[in-house]
Amino acid sequence: MTARTARSMLSALISPAAGIAVCVALILCCAKTPAAALRSLFADSFTSAYYFGTMLNTAAFFMLAGCGSALAITGGVMNLGGEGQVYAGGFVGCVVLNALRLPAPLASCLALLASATAGAILALISALLRELRGARVLLTTFLVSSAVIPLIDGLITASKNSAQTNMLALPYIADAYQLPHILPPSPLSWSFAVAVAVCVIAWAIVFRTRTGRTLRLWGTAPVFATYCGYSTRRNTYLTLAVSGALHALTGFFAVCGTYYTCHKGFYANMGWNALNVALIARANPLAVVPVSLLLSWIFTSASRVSLTQGFDFDIAGIVQSVILFSIAIPVVITTKRTEARR
């Protein structure tokens, strides 16, 4: 291991460490029994089948969506529309599965394809706006997501079948379409293995293929990539389509393996946590796996402590904010220094 690699790894651990430190400080200040709360924070996620499975299941969502964010960053674009893409993937997948009366393997494949297509289309809107109007992907992905979320909320409420679920969710998908749990009573399903496989395949493509080399070139030296004759349009469309599809697949697996329905708000924080994962992992799809496991442990443990200690606020939300800010601050400082040198 070179000194540069070691420094990069230590730098990547600063954000999770800051989140853990804030979580510990809040427990010491606000918990009814701080000693028991700290023990629960660091140990209980590994001693309970339910919480351990929940942690792995959450990590699977982080891996799929985080891999989508990592690929977008690698290609030189920033996809901030993850929330809406996850929601759209879950919604479309649930609608298709409720509409079909086909054998489970065929219906699931069609629903998965429809979900991925929905996410890709949402991301491609931003790609189209960039190519036609020069709009910044960073802004348009966020705006498209912000517009899609209330639209899907309205579609769920307006659904004729949503009255069975108080207009908060679509009907449950059939038992045949539900992914079986592999660590009861937790919601962990084989989607975890799929998520790990996706990260490994993405890493192989990025670092072992010509397409991956071109993708990394766009992310590090876009002007040079243009001079080399590589197509800006192809890179933008391809990168955003794959990123949107992976976010949508996160929603699909959340519906099929965890919730068994598309209910309002199930997507909450998935897109932003995926972005956290990608930034901490330095957009390396293989590094997304351990980072997802680490952040999943932090958020799952923090939520459990918040619940068992009767906190009036959500520790996990505060920790998420601290991690995001601790990632953003060094980037802002580096940008300011670069501008000052110019």
BALOBA-1460 file (C-alpha; in Angstrom, 3 decimals):
// residues 342
<rec num="1" residu="m" x="0.000" y="0.000" z="0.000"/>
<rec num="2" residu="t" x="1.412" y="3.360" z="-1.054"/>
<rec num="3" residu="a" x="1.397" y="6.448" z="1.161"/>
<rec num="4" residu="r" x="-1.073" y="8.108" z="-1.200"/>
<rec num="5" residu="t" x="-3.484" y="5.172" z="-0.942"/>
<rec num="6" residu="a" x="-3.211" y="5.177" z="2.833"/>
<rec num="7" residu="r" x="-3.959" y="8.904" z="2.986"/>
<rec num="8" residu="s" x="-6.935" y="8.442" z="0.680"/>
<rec num="9" residu="m" x="-8.346" y="5.663" z="2.887"/>
<rec num="10" residu="l" x="-7.877" y="7.704" z="6.051"/>
<rec num="11" residu="s" x="-9.522" y="10.705" z="4.417"/>
<rec num="12" residu="a" x="-12.487" y="8.552" z="3.387"/>
<rec num="13" residu="l" x="-12.976" y="7.405" z="6.995"/>
<rec num="14" residu="i" x="-13.256" y="10.956" z="8.350"/>
<rec num="15" residu="s" x="-16.918" y="11.333" z="7.393"/>
<rec num="16" residu="p" x="-18.178" y="8.073" z="8.981"/>
<rec num="17" residu="a" x="-16.020" y="8.781" z="12.034"/>
<rec num="18" residu="a" x="-17.593" y="12.219" z="12.366"/>
<rec num="19" residu="g" x="-21.046" y="10.638" z="12.179"/>
<rec num="20" residu="i" x="-20.201" y="8.104" z="14.887"/>
<rec num="21" residu="a" x="-18.710" y="10.835" z="17.093"/>
<rec num="22" residu="v" x="-21.857" y="12.954" z="16.849"/>
<rec num="23" residu="c" x="-24.028" y="9.916" z="17.558"/>
<rec num="24" residu="v" x="-21.998" y="9.094" z="20.675"/>
<rec num="25" residu="a" x="-22.160" y="12.718" z="21.847"/>
<rec num="26" residu="l" x="-25.943" y="12.805" z="21.474"/>
<rec num="27" residu="i" x="-26.288" y="9.544" z="23.384"/>
<rec num="28" residu="l" x="-24.133" y="10.810" z="26.234"/>
<rec num="29" residu="c" x="-26.151" y="14.024" z="26.433"/>
<rec num="30" residu="c" x="-29.704" y="12.792" z="25.852"/>
<rec num="31" residu="a" x="-30.013" y="9.037" z="26.510"/>
<rec num="32" residu="k" x="-31.818" y="7.793" z="29.598"/>
<rec num="33" residu="t" x="-29.162" y="5.114" z="30.154"/>
<rec num="34" residu="p" x="-26.027" y="6.184" z="28.221"/>
<rec num="35" residu="a" x="-24.007" y="3.050" z="29.007"/>
<rec num="36" residu="a" x="-26.741" y="0.703" z="27.747"/>
<rec num="37" residu="a" x="-27.336" y="2.934" z="24.718"/>
<rec num="38" residu="l" x="-23.654" y="2.892" z="23.750"/>
<rec num="39" residu="r" x="-23.518" y="-0.864" z="24.129"/>
<rec num="40" residu="s" x="-26.597" y="-1.152" z="21.922"/>
<rec num="41" residu="l" x="-25.073" y="1.203" z="19.340"/>
<rec num="42" residu="f" x="-21.896" y="-0.809" z="18.863"/>
<rec num="43" residu="a" x="-22.990" y="-4.392" z="19.539"/>
<rec num="44" residu="d" x="-26.695" y="-5.075" z="19.129"/>
<rec num="45" residu="s" x="-26.729" y="-4.943" z="15.342"/>
<rec num="46" residu="f" x="-24.505" y="-8.035" z="15.343"/>
<rec num="47" residu="t" x="-26.195" y="-10.020" z="18.115"/>
<rec num="48" residu="s" x="-29.776" y="-9.936" z="16.817"/>
<rec num="49" residu="a" x="-30.828" y="-11.786" z="13.666"/>
<rec num="50" residu="y" x="-33.465" y="-9.147" z="12.959"/>
<rec num="51" residu="y" x="-31.168" y="-6.135" z="13.255"/>
<rec num="52" residu="f" x="-28.255" y="-7.849" z="11.510"/>
<rec num="53" residu="g" x="-30.484" y="-8.820" z="8.596"/>
<rec num="54" residu="t" x="-31.984" y="-5.330" z="8.504"/>
<rec num="55" residu="m" x="-28.493" y="-3.847" z="8.396"/>
<rec num="56" residu="l" x="-27.502" y="-6.055" z="5.449"/>
<rec num="57" residu="n" x="-30.781" y="-5.340" z="3.671"/>
<rec num="58" residu="t" x="-30.247" y="-1.590" z="4.027"/>
<rec num="59" residu="a" x="-26.666" y="-2.031" z="2.815"/>
<rec num="60" residu="a" x="-28.009" y="-3.736" z="-0.324"/>
<rec num="61" residu="f" x="-30.069" y="-0.626" z="-1.130"/>
<rec num="62" residu="f" x="-27.016" y="1.569" z="-0.530"/>
<rec num="63" residu="m" x="-24.907" y="-0.635" z="-2.814"/>
<rec num="64" residu="l" x="-27.289" y="-0.572" z="-5.784"/>
<rec num="65" residu="a" x="-28.069" y="3.139" z="-5.623"/>
<rec num="66" residu="g" x="-24.511" y="3.972" z="-4.521"/>
<rec num="67" residu="c" x="-23.120" y="2.150" z="-7.536"/>
<rec num="68" residu="g" x="-25.417" y="4.239" z="-9.732"/>
<rec num="69" residu="s" x="-24.136" y="7.443" z="-8.129"/>
<rec num="70" residu="a" x="-20.527" y="6.248" z="-8.399"/>
<rec num="71" residu="l" x="-20.835" y="5.541" z="-12.126"/>
<rec num="72" residu="a" x="-22.336" y="8.984" z="-12.719"/>
<rec num="73" residu="i" x="-19.488" y="10.675" z="-10.834"/>
<rec num="74" residu="t" x="-16.940" y="8.568" z="-12.693"/>
<rec num="75" residu="g" x="-18.405" y="9.779" z="-15.980"/>
<rec num="76" residu="g" x="-18.167" y="13.424" z="-14.944"/>
<rec num="77" residu="v" x="-21.805" y="14.076" z="-14.040"/>
<rec num="78" residu="m" x="-23.539" y="14.341" z="-10.678"/>
<rec num="79" residu="n" x="-26.924" y="12.637" z="-10.393"/>
<rec num="80" residu="l" x="-28.925" y="14.308" z="-7.613"/>
<rec num="81" residu="g" x="-32.206" y="12.747" z="-8.719"/>
<rec num="82" residu="g" x="-31.777" y="9.485" z="-6.866"/>
<rec num="83" residu="e" x="-34.801" y="9.938" z="-4.602"/>
<rec num="84" residu="g" x="-37.240" y="10.334" z="-7.481"/>
<rec num="85" residu="q" x="-35.618" y="7.558" z="-9.506"/>
<rec num="86" residu="v" x="-35.848" y="5.119" z="-6.591"/>
<rec num="87" residu="y" x="-39.489" y="6.069" z="-6.049"/>
<rec num="88" residu="a" x="-40.323" y="5.724" z="-9.745"/>
<rec num="89" residu="g" x="-38.664" y="2.299" z="-9.918"/>
<rec num="90" residu="g" x="-40.634" y="1.013" z="-6.962"/>
<rec num="91" residu="f" x="-43.896" y="2.512" z="-8.218"/>
<rec num="92" residu="v" x="-43.601" y="1.155" z="-11.770"/>
<rec num="93" residu="g" x="-42.501" y="-2.268" z="-10.537"/>
<rec num="94" residu="c" x="-45.449" y="-2.494" z="-8.149"/>
<rec num="95" residu="v" x="-47.940" y="-1.363" z="-10.821"/>
<rec num="96" residu="v" x="-46.638" y="-3.909" z="-13.338"/>
<rec num="97" residu="l" x="-46.678" y="-6.783" z="-10.840"/>
<rec num="98" residu="n" x="-50.218" y="-5.920" z="-9.762"/>
<rec num="99" residu="a" x="-51.357" y="-5.790" z="-13.384"/>
<rec num="100" residu="l" x="-49.770" y="-9.028" z="-14.611"/>
<rec num="101" residu="r" x="-51.087" y="-12.529" z="-14.134"/>
<rec num="102" residu="l" x="-48.055" y="-14.416" z="-15.388"/>
<rec num="103" residu="p" x="-45.641" y="-17.003" z="-13.947"/>
<rec num="104" residu="a" x="-43.495" y="-15.401" z="-11.252"/>
<rec num="105" residu="p" x="-40.123" y="-15.510" z="-13.097"/>
<rec num="106" residu="l" x="-41.549" y="-13.907" z="-16.251"/>
<rec num="107" residu="a" x="-43.593" y="-11.292" z="-14.372"/>
<rec num="108" residu="s" x="-40.635" y="-10.361" z="-12.157"/>
<rec num="109" residu="c" x="-38.315" y="-9.964" z="-15.146"/>
<rec num="110" residu="l" x="-40.823" y="-7.748" z="-16.951"/>
<rec num="111" residu="a" x="-41.376" y="-5.637" z="-13.841"/>
<rec num="112" residu="l" x="-37.634" y="-5.321" z="-13.267"/>
<rec num="113" residu="l" x="-37.126" y="-4.209" z="-16.867"/>
<rec num="114" residu="a" x="-39.967" y="-1.690" z="-16.584"/>
<rec num="115" residu="s" x="-38.536" y="-0.288" z="-13.342"/>
<rec num="116" residu="a" x="-35.046" y="0.108" z="-14.796"/>
<rec num="117" residu="t" x="-36.500" y="1.781" z="-17.889"/>
<rec num="118" residu="a" x="-38.466" y="4.254" z="-15.768"/>
<rec num="119" residu="g" x="-35.357" y="5.286" z="-13.852"/>
<rec num="120" residu="a" x="-33.305" y="5.560" z="-17.025"/>
<rec num="121" residu="i" x="-35.941" y="7.767" z="-18.695"/>
<rec num="122" residu="l" x="-35.982" y="10.172" z="-15.742"/>
<rec num="123" residu="a" x="-32.203" y="10.484" z="-15.871"/>
<rec num="124" residu="l" x="-32.206" y="10.830" z="-19.656"/>
<rec num="125" residu="i" x="-34.425" y="13.908" z="-19.377"/>
<rec num="126" residu="s" x="-31.473" y="15.662" z="-17.739"/>
<rec num="127" residu="a" x="-29.108" y="14.330" z="-20.400"/>
<rec num="128" residu="l" x="-31.403" y="15.668" z="-23.110"/>
<rec num="129" residu="l" x="-31.616" y="19.090" z="-21.434"/>
<rec num="130" residu="r" x="-27.837" y="19.220" z="-21.206"/>
<rec num="131" residu="e" x="-27.333" y="18.413" z="-24.868"/>
<rec num="132" residu="l" x="-30.109" y="20.670" z="-26.182"/>
<rec num="133" residu="r" x="-29.996" y="23.615" z="-23.792"/>
<rec num="134" residu="g" x="-26.684" y="23.293" z="-21.965"/>
<rec num="135" residu="a" x="-28.480" y="22.826" z="-18.621"/>
<rec num="136" residu="r" x="-26.407" y="21.529" z="-15.736"/>
<rec num="137" residu="v" x="-27.110" y="17.918" z="-14.875"/>
<rec num="138" residu="l" x="-26.514" y="18.663" z="-11.198"/>
<rec num="139" residu="l" x="-29.532" y="20.972" z="-11.196"/>
<rec num="140" residu="t" x="-31.890" y="19.268" z="-13.629"/>
<rec num="141" residu="t" x="-31.657" y="15.808" z="-12.042"/>
<rec num="142" residu="f" x="-32.675" y="17.334" z="-8.717"/>
<rec num="143" residu="l" x="-35.534" y="19.329" z="-10.270"/>
<rec num="144" residu="v" x="-36.891" y="16.351" z="-12.213"/>
<rec num="145" residu="s" x="-36.795" y="14.253" z="-9.038"/>
<rec num="146" residu="s" x="-38.553" y="16.987" z="-7.060"/>
<rec num="147" residu="a" x="-41.307" y="17.080" z="-9.680"/>
<rec num="148" residu="v" x="-41.722" y="13.299" z="-9.949"/>
<rec num="149" residu="i" x="-42.118" y="12.613" z="-6.222"/>
<rec num="150" residu="p" x="-45.389" y="14.551" z="-5.716"/>
<rec num="151" residu="l" x="-46.635" y="13.223" z="-9.053"/>
<rec num="152" residu="i" x="-46.232" y="9.635" z="-7.859"/>
<rec num="153" residu="d" x="-47.816" y="10.560" z="-4.520"/>
<rec num="154" residu="g" x="-50.826" y="11.830" z="-6.456"/>
<rec num="155" residu="l" x="-50.994" y="8.718" z="-8.631"/>
<rec num="156" residu="i" x="-51.009" y="6.507" z="-5.533"/>
<rec num="157" residu="t" x="-53.783" y="8.565" z="-3.963"/>
<rec num="158" residu="a" x="-55.801" y="8.581" z="-7.199"/>
<rec num="159" residu="s" x="-55.461" y="4.832" z="-7.721"/>
<rec num="160" residu="k" x="-58.824" y="3.070" z="-7.530"/>
<rec num="161" residu="n" x="-57.258" y="0.266" z="-5.513"/>
<rec num="162" residu="s" x="-55.467" y="2.502" z="-3.007"/>
<rec num="163" residu="a" x="-58.644" y="2.843" z="-0.926"/>
<rec num="164" residu="q" x="-57.809" y="-0.578" z="0.514"/>
<rec num="165" residu="t" x="-54.646" y="0.941" z="2.030"/>
<rec num="166" residu="n" x="-56.033" y="4.350" z="3.101"/>
<rec num="167" residu="m" x="-54.720" y="5.984" z="-0.081"/>
<rec num="168" residu="l" x="-51.152" y="5.722" z="1.231"/>
<rec num="169" residu="a" x="-49.983" y="2.746" z="-0.804"/>
<rec num="170" residu="l" x="-50.738" y="0.566" z="-3.778"/>
<rec num="171" residu="p" x="-52.143" y="-2.946" z="-3.195"/>
<rec num="172" residu="y" x="-49.684" y="-5.580" z="-2.004"/>
<rec num="173" residu="i" x="-48.081" y="-7.639" z="-4.737"/>
<rec num="174" residu="a" x="-48.994" y="-11.335" z="-4.948"/>
<rec num="175" residu="d" x="-47.132" y="-13.782" z="-2.728"/>
<rec num="176" residu="a" x="-45.594" y="-15.448" z="-5.780"/>
<rec num="177" residu="y" x="-43.810" y="-12.201" z="-6.686"/>
<rec num="178" residu="q" x="-42.415" y="-11.518" z="-3.221"/>
<rec num="179" residu="l" x="-38.725" y="-12.269" z="-2.648"/>
<rec num="180" residu="p" x="-38.354" y="-14.777" z="0.213"/>
<rec num="181" residu="h" x="-36.499" y="-13.679" z="3.329"/>
<rec num="182" residu="i" x="-33.260" y="-15.579" z="3.963"/>
<rec num="183" residu="l" x="-32.720" y="-14.500" z="7.573"/>
<rec num="184" residu="p" x="-36.125" y="-14.371" z="9.297"/>
<rec num="185" residu="p" x="-37.544" y="-12.350" z="10.913"/>
<rec num="186" residu="s" x="-35.407" y="-9.695" z="9.159"/>
<rec num="187" residu="p" x="-36.327" y="-8.442" z="5.650"/>
<rec num="188" residu="l" x="-33.004" y="-9.631" z="4.189"/>
<rec num="189" residu="s" x="-33.431" y="-11.284" z="0.776"/>
<rec num="190" residu="w" x="-31.148" y="-12.446" z="-2.016"/>
<rec num="191" residu="s" x="-31.183" y="-8.877" z="-3.353"/>
<rec num="192" residu="f" x="-28.074" y="-8.428" z="-1.160"/>
<rec num="193" residu="a" x="-26.167" y="-10.892" z="-3.357"/>
<rec num="194" residu="v" x="-27.450" y="-9.111" z="-6.472"/>
<rec num="195" residu="a" x="-26.213" y="-5.776" z="-5.115"/>
<rec num="196" residu="v" x="-22.725" y="-7.132" z="-4.409"/>
<rec num="197" residu="a" x="-22.588" y="-8.704" z="-7.885"/>
<rec num="198" residu="v" x="-23.608" y="-5.407" z="-9.512"/>
<rec num="199" residu="c" x="-20.809" y="-3.573" z="-7.691"/>
<rec num="200" residu="v" x="-18.220" y="-6.163" z="-8.756"/>
<rec num="201" residu="i" x="-19.394" y="-6.085" z="-12.384"/>
<rec num="202" residu="a" x="-19.386" y="-2.276" z="-12.403"/>
<rec num="203" residu="w" x="-15.836" y="-2.236" z="-11.013"/>
<rec num="204" residu="a" x="-14.677" y="-4.671" z="-13.710"/>
<rec num="205" residu="i" x="-16.234" y="-2.509" z="-16.425"/>
<rec num="206" residu="v" x="-14.798" y="0.754" z="-15.072"/>
<rec num="207" residu="f" x="-11.254" y="-0.495" z="-14.454"/>
<rec num="208" residu="r" x="-10.843" y="-3.400" z="-16.870"/>
<rec num="209" residu="t" x="-12.478" y="-2.332" z="-20.128"/>
<rec num="210" residu="r" x="-11.971" y="0.283" z="-22.808"/>
<rec num="211" residu="t" x="-15.409" y="1.734" z="-22.086"/>
<rec num="212" residu="g" x="-14.418" y="2.154" z="-18.467"/>
<rec num="213" residu="r" x="-11.196" y="3.944" z="-19.385"/>
<rec num="214" residu="t" x="-13.163" y="6.354" z="-21.551"/>
<rec num="215" residu="l" x="-15.653" y="6.877" z="-18.733"/>
<rec num="216" residu="r" x="-12.885" y="7.701" z="-16.249"/>
<rec num="217" residu="l" x="-11.302" y="10.065" z="-18.742"/>
<rec num="218" residu="w" x="-14.529" y="12.048" z="-18.951"/>
<rec num="219" residu="g" x="-14.600" y="12.260" z="-15.174"/>
<rec num="220" residu="t" x="-11.008" y="13.447" z="-14.741"/>
<rec num="221" residu="a" x="-10.176" y="15.355" z="-17.940"/>
<rec num="222" residu="p" x="-13.305" y="16.179" z="-19.980"/>
<rec num="223" residu="v" x="-11.507" y="18.723" z="-22.192"/>
<rec num="224" residu="f" x="-8.838" y="16.167" z="-23.102"/>
<rec num="225" residu="a" x="-11.561" y="13.581" z="-23.763"/>
<rec num="226" residu="t" x="-13.169" y="16.023" z="-26.206"/>
<rec num="227" residu="y" x="-9.851" y="16.576" z="-27.993"/>
<rec num="228" residu="c" x="-9.448" y="12.803" z="-28.245"/>
<rec num="229" residu="g" x="-12.671" y="12.680" z="-30.230"/>
<rec num="230" residu="y" x="-14.819" y="10.880" z="-27.694"/>
<rec num="231" residu="s" x="-18.522" y="11.647" z="-27.962"/>
<rec num="232" residu="t" x="-19.863" y="13.929" z="-25.244"/>
<rec num="233" residu="r" x="-23.414" y="12.965" z="-26.090"/>
<rec num="234" residu="r" x="-22.740" y="9.239" z="-25.854"/>
<rec num="235" residu="n" x="-21.035" y="9.602" z="-22.483"/>
<rec num="236" residu="t" x="-23.802" y="11.769" z="-21.020"/>
<rec num="237" residu="y" x="-26.682" y="9.614" z="-22.205"/>
<rec num="238" residu="l" x="-25.064" y="6.293" z="-21.344"/>
<rec num="239" residu="t" x="-23.799" y="7.333" z="-17.912"/>
<rec num="240" residu="l" x="-27.050" y="8.911" z="-16.774"/>
<rec num="241" residu="a" x="-29.186" y="6.081" z="-18.159"/>
<rec num="242" residu="v" x="-27.222" y="3.451" z="-16.241"/>
<rec num="243" residu="s" x="-27.198" y="5.579" z="-13.093"/>
<rec num="244" residu="g" x="-30.959" y="6.129" z="-13.249"/>
<rec num="245" residu="a" x="-31.610" y="2.439" z="-13.930"/>
<rec num="246" residu="l" x="-29.585" y="1.327" z="-10.888"/>
<rec num="247" residu="h" x="-31.431" y="3.776" z="-8.646"/>
<rec num="248" residu="a" x="-34.743" y="2.479" z="-9.980"/>
<rec num="249" residu="l" x="-33.692" y="-1.135" z="-9.346"/>
<rec num="250" residu="t" x="-33.138" y="-0.130" z="-5.729"/>
<rec num="251" residu="g" x="-36.808" y="0.833" z="-5.560"/>
<rec num="252" residu="f" x="-37.834" y="-2.372" z="-7.306"/>
<rec num="253" residu="f" x="-36.003" y="-4.582" z="-4.805"/>
<rec num="254" residu="a" x="-37.326" y="-2.512" z="-1.897"/>
<rec num="255" residu="v" x="-40.873" y="-3.215" z="-3.088"/>
<rec num="256" residu="c" x="-40.363" y="-6.885" z="-3.955"/>
<rec num="257" residu="g" x="-38.134" y="-7.850" z="-1.036"/>
<rec num="258" residu="t" x="-39.001" y="-5.578" z="1.879"/>
<rec num="259" residu="y" x="-42.291" y="-3.677" z="1.690"/>
<rec num="260" residu="y" x="-44.263" y="-5.779" z="-0.831"/>
<rec num="261" residu="t" x="-46.053" y="-2.594" z="-1.864"/>
<rec num="262" residu="c" x="-45.214" y="0.914" z="-2.999"/>
<rec num="263" residu="h" x="-46.156" y="3.232" z="-0.157"/>
<rec num="264" residu="k" x="-45.605" y="6.943" z="0.064"/>
<rec num="265" residu="g" x="-42.173" y="7.881" z="1.350"/>
<rec num="266" residu="f" x="-40.462" y="4.468" z="1.186"/>
<rec num="267" residu="y" x="-37.689" y="6.080" z="-0.864"/>
<rec num="268" residu="a" x="-36.803" y="8.583" z="1.892"/>
<rec num="269" residu="n" x="-33.044" y="9.244" z="2.159"/>
<rec num="270" residu="m" x="-32.100" y="6.357" z="-0.159"/>
<rec num="271" residu="g" x="-30.858" y="8.685" z="-2.880"/>
<rec num="272" residu="w" x="-28.891" y="10.983" z="-0.554"/>
<rec num="273" residu="n" x="-27.381" y="8.094" z="1.371"/>
<rec num="274" residu="a" x="-26.343" y="6.538" z="-1.936"/>
<rec num="275" residu="l" x="-24.604" y="9.787" z="-2.838"/>
<rec num="276" residu="n" x="-22.831" y="9.736" z="0.529"/>
<rec num="277" residu="v" x="-21.673" y="6.192" z="-0.180"/>
<rec num="278" residu="a" x="-20.365" y="7.075" z="-3.645"/>
<rec num="279" residu="l" x="-18.466" y="10.142" z="-2.421"/>
<rec num="280" residu="i" x="-16.880" y="8.326" z="0.525"/>
<rec num="281" residu="a" x="-15.943" y="5.423" z="-1.773"/>
<rec num="282" residu="r" x="-14.291" y="7.890" z="-4.175"/>
<rec num="283" residu="a" x="-16.656" y="6.648" z="-6.917"/>
<rec num="284" residu="n" x="-15.024" y="3.199" z="-6.842"/>
<rec num="285" residu="p" x="-17.815" y="0.597" z="-7.301"/>
<rec num="286" residu="l" x="-15.874" y="-2.048" z="-5.377"/>
<rec num="287" residu="a" x="-15.310" y="0.304" z="-2.430"/>
<rec num="288" residu="v" x="-19.060" y="0.954" z="-2.415"/>
<rec num="289" residu="v" x="-19.566" y="-2.473" z="-0.789"/>
<rec num="290" residu="p" x="-17.664" y="-1.894" z="2.501"/>
<rec num="291" residu="v" x="-18.773" y="1.747" z="2.692"/>
<rec num="292" residu="s" x="-22.403" y="0.676" z="2.320"/>
<rec num="293" residu="l" x="-21.997" y="-1.854" z="5.108"/>
<rec num="294" residu="l" x="-20.396" y="0.766" z="7.352"/>
<rec num="295" residu="l" x="-23.042" y="3.439" z="6.796"/>
<rec num="296" residu="s" x="-25.841" y="0.890" z="7.047"/>
<rec num="297" residu="w" x="-24.513" y="-0.179" z="10.444"/>
<rec num="298" residu="i" x="-24.304" y="3.447" z="11.610"/>
<rec num="299" residu="f" x="-27.826" y="4.383" z="10.489"/>
<rec num="300" residu="t" x="-29.468" y="1.133" z="11.627"/>
<rec num="301" residu="s" x="-27.824" y="1.308" z="15.048"/>
<rec num="302" residu="a" x="-28.591" y="5.019" z="15.457"/>
<rec num="303" residu="s" x="-32.263" y="4.496" z="14.580"/>
<rec num="304" residu="r" x="-32.548" y="1.613" z="17.032"/>
<rec num="305" residu="v" x="-30.985" y="3.631" z="19.858"/>
<rec num="306" residu="s" x="-33.249" y="6.579" z="19.068"/>
<rec num="307" residu="l" x="-36.269" y="4.289" z="19.321"/>
<rec num="308" residu="t" x="-35.291" y="2.365" z="22.446"/>
<rec num="309" residu="q" x="-34.151" y="5.450" z="24.353"/>
<rec num="310" residu="g" x="-37.283" y="7.425" z="23.570"/>
<rec num="311" residu="f" x="-35.542" y="10.333" z="21.840"/>
<rec num="312" residu="d" x="-37.759" y="13.183" z="20.601"/>
<rec num="313" residu="f" x="-35.619" y="13.485" z="17.465"/>
<rec num="314" residu="d" x="-34.134" y="11.161" z="14.855"/>
<rec num="315" residu="i" x="-30.443" y="10.530" z="15.510"/>
<rec num="316" residu="a" x="-29.998" y="8.817" z="12.138"/>
<rec num="317" residu="g" x="-31.122" y="11.956" z="10.288"/>
<rec num="318" residu="i" x="-28.662" y="14.116" z="12.202"/>
<rec num="319" residu="v" x="-25.834" y="11.648" z="11.585"/>
<rec num="320" residu="q" x="-26.670" y="11.578" z="7.879"/>
<rec num="321" residu="s" x="-26.470" y="15.377" z="7.741"/>
<rec num="322" residu="v" x="-23.142" y="15.423" z="9.585"/>
<rec num="323" residu="i" x="-21.672" y="12.869" z="7.185"/>
<rec num="324" residu="l" x="-22.879" y="14.809" z="4.141"/>
<rec num="325" residu="f" x="-21.468" y="18.097" z="5.445"/>
<rec num="326" residu="s" x="-18.160" y="16.497" z="6.413"/>
<rec num="327" residu="i" x="-17.891" y="15.251" z="2.824"/>
<rec num="328" residu="a" x="-18.850" y="18.596" z="1.304"/>
<rec num="329" residu="i" x="-16.610" y="20.884" z="3.381"/>
<rec num="330" residu="p" x="-13.247" y="19.529" z="2.061"/>
<rec num="331" residu="v" x="-14.595" y="19.703" z="-1.494"/>
<rec num="332" residu="v" x="-15.600" y="23.343" z="-1.032"/>
<rec num="333" residu="i" x="-12.203" y="24.200" z="0.494"/>
<rec num="334" residu="t" x="-10.352" y="22.512" z="-2.376"/>
<rec num="335" residu="t" x="-12.515" y="24.318" z="-4.940"/>
<rec num="336" residu="k" x="-11.862" y="27.700" z="-3.302"/>
<rec num="337" residu="r" x="-8.116" y="27.061" z="-3.259"/>
<rec num="338" residu="t" x="-8.148" y="26.094" z="-6.925"/>
<rec num="339" residu="e" x="-10.067" y="29.236" z="-7.851"/>
<rec num="340" residu="a" x="-7.652" y="31.385" z="-5.791"/>
<rec num="341" residu="r" x="-4.656" y="29.933" z="-7.669"/>
<rec num="342" residu="r" x="-6.238" y="30.854" z="-10.975"/>
